[in-house]
Amino acid sequence: MPSTVVAQSGTIEVGIGTVVPVEAIGADRSAGPFVRAGVIRGNPTRVVRLRLDGEAMSMPGNPAPNRSAEKTGNLRSVGFVTTVVVAPPRLRVAPYFLIGAGVHLMSITGADSPNNFVGGVRSGLGVRVTTARYRISLESSAHLNLSDRATGRDYKLDSYVPITLAIVF
């Protein structure tokens, strides 16, 4: 019996934007730059696809006397996130949902232990516009680090919102 093999396409996506600190880290840090580059895997005719991203961000701190560096120091992070993207496959303008998890190497200026790996989870929404040559997306998600590393407070997790404009080649 003959079988048909459908190739798993991989496309490259590059995005730039801003990262907005919220909740506990939002009081002591400002929004900063966010970049990501990744590969989208899976057949483009499918509703569910996998995205593998490398990303980097920086959130400038607001140092204050008598406050810990973990809470107020400049935060920089590089990491990898695996994301499941759910979207209608062939619409020119399409909303999409994403959910993912990853690990980041977090560095905080002036902290006693300046570099730590932290895990995190993310979910969000986006809209994708397909042109004759490119696919452009605007995306916002909420990312929760599974660590109190950047807050300077025990059991107070930190979170941030990356907002990106991306293009698929």
C-alpha positions in Angstrom: 0.0 0.0 0.0 1.6 3.3 -1.0 1.9 6.1 1.5 2.2 9.8 1.2 4.7 11.6 3.4 3.9 15.2 4.2 7.0 17.2 4.8 7.3 19.1 8.1 8.1 22.6 7.0 10.2 24.9 9.1 10.1 28.6 8.7 12.2 31.2 10.4 10.6 34.0 12.4 12.3 37.1 13.8 10.6 39.5 16.2 11.5 42.7 18.1 9.5 44.5 20.7 9.4 45.5 24.3 9.1 43.7 27.6 6.9 45.2 30.3 7.5 44.1 33.9 4.3 43.6 35.9 3.3 42.8 39.5 6.3 42.5 41.9 9.0 43.4 39.5 7.0 46.1 37.8 7.4 48.4 40.8 11.2 48.4 40.6 12.0 48.0 36.9 11.1 49.7 33.7 10.1 48.3 30.3 13.0 47.4 28.0 13.9 45.8 24.7 12.9 42.3 23.7 14.1 40.2 20.7 13.3 36.7 19.6 14.3 34.4 16.8 12.9 31.0 16.2 11.8 28.2 13.9 8.1 27.3 13.4 7.8 23.6 12.8 4.8 21.7 11.4 2.7 21.5 8.3 1.3 25.0 7.5 -2.1 23.4 6.8 -2.4 22.3 10.4 -4.1 24.2 13.2 -1.5 23.3 15.8 2.2 24.1 15.2 5.4 24.1 17.3 7.6 27.2 17.7 11.1 27.0 19.1 12.4 30.4 20.1 15.6 31.9 21.4 15.0 35.3 23.1 16.8 38.0 25.0 15.5 40.9 27.0 16.6 43.7 29.4 14.6 45.5 32.1 16.4 48.5 33.6 16.2 48.6 37.4 15.5 51.6 39.6 18.1 51.3 42.4 17.0 52.7 45.7 18.8 52.9 49.1 18.1 50.1 51.6 16.6 47.8 48.9 18.1 44.6 47.6 19.8 44.3 44.2 17.6 41.3 43.4 14.6 43.7 43.6 16.0 46.8 42.0 19.0 45.8 39.8 19.1 45.8 36.0 17.6 42.5 34.8 18.9 40.8 31.7 17.8 37.4 30.4 18.5 35.1 27.5 16.6 31.9 27.1 14.8 29.3 25.1 11.0 28.8 24.9 9.1 26.0 23.3 5.6 27.2 22.3 2.5 25.5 20.9 0.7 27.9 18.4 -2.9 27.3 17.6 -4.2 29.2 14.6 -6.6 28.8 11.6 -4.2 27.7 8.8 -5.1 29.5 5.6 -6.6 32.9 6.5 -4.9 36.1 5.3 -5.7 37.7 8.7 -5.9 35.3 11.6 -5.9 35.4 15.4 -3.8 32.8 17.2 -3.3 31.5 20.7 0.0 30.3 22.2 1.1 28.4 25.3 4.6 27.5 26.1 7.4 26.8 28.6 11.1 27.5 28.7 14.2 28.2 30.6 16.1 31.5 31.0 19.5 32.5 32.3 18.7 35.6 34.4 21.4 38.1 35.3 20.7 40.9 37.9 23.3 43.7 38.3 24.6 43.8 41.8 23.0 40.7 43.1 24.8 38.3 45.4 24.3 35.5 43.0 24.2 37.4 39.7 23.3 34.5 37.3 20.6 31.9 37.7 18.6 29.6 35.5 14.9 29.9 36.0 12.0 28.1 34.4 8.9 29.8 33.2 5.5 29.4 31.5 3.8 31.6 29.0 0.4 32.1 27.3 -0.8 34.8 25.0 -2.6 35.9 21.9 -1.6 37.3 18.6 -2.8 38.2 15.1 -1.1 37.2 11.9 -1.3 38.9 8.5 -0.2 37.0 5.5 1.0 39.0 2.4 2.2 37.7 -0.9 5.7 37.5 0.4 5.8 37.6 4.2 3.8 36.6 7.2 3.7 39.4 9.9 2.5 38.9 13.4 1.8 41.1 16.4 1.8 39.2 19.7 1.4 39.7 23.4 1.8 37.1 26.1 2.1 36.8 29.8 5.2 35.1 31.1 5.5 33.8 34.6 8.9 32.9 35.9 8.7 30.0 38.3 11.1 31.7 40.8 11.1 34.6 43.2 14.6 35.4 42.0 13.9 38.8 40.5 11.5 40.1 43.2 13.7 40.0 46.2 10.7 38.7 48.1 10.2 35.1 49.3 7.4 33.2 47.4 6.6 36.2 45.2 6.9 35.1 41.6 7.9 37.6 38.9 6.1 38.0 35.6 6.4 40.1 32.5 4.6 40.8 29.2 6.6 40.6 26.0 5.0 42.4 23.1 6.5 41.7 19.7 6.2 42.5 16.1 7.6 39.6 14.0 8.1 38.6 10.4 8.3 35.1 9.0 10.6 34.5 6.0 
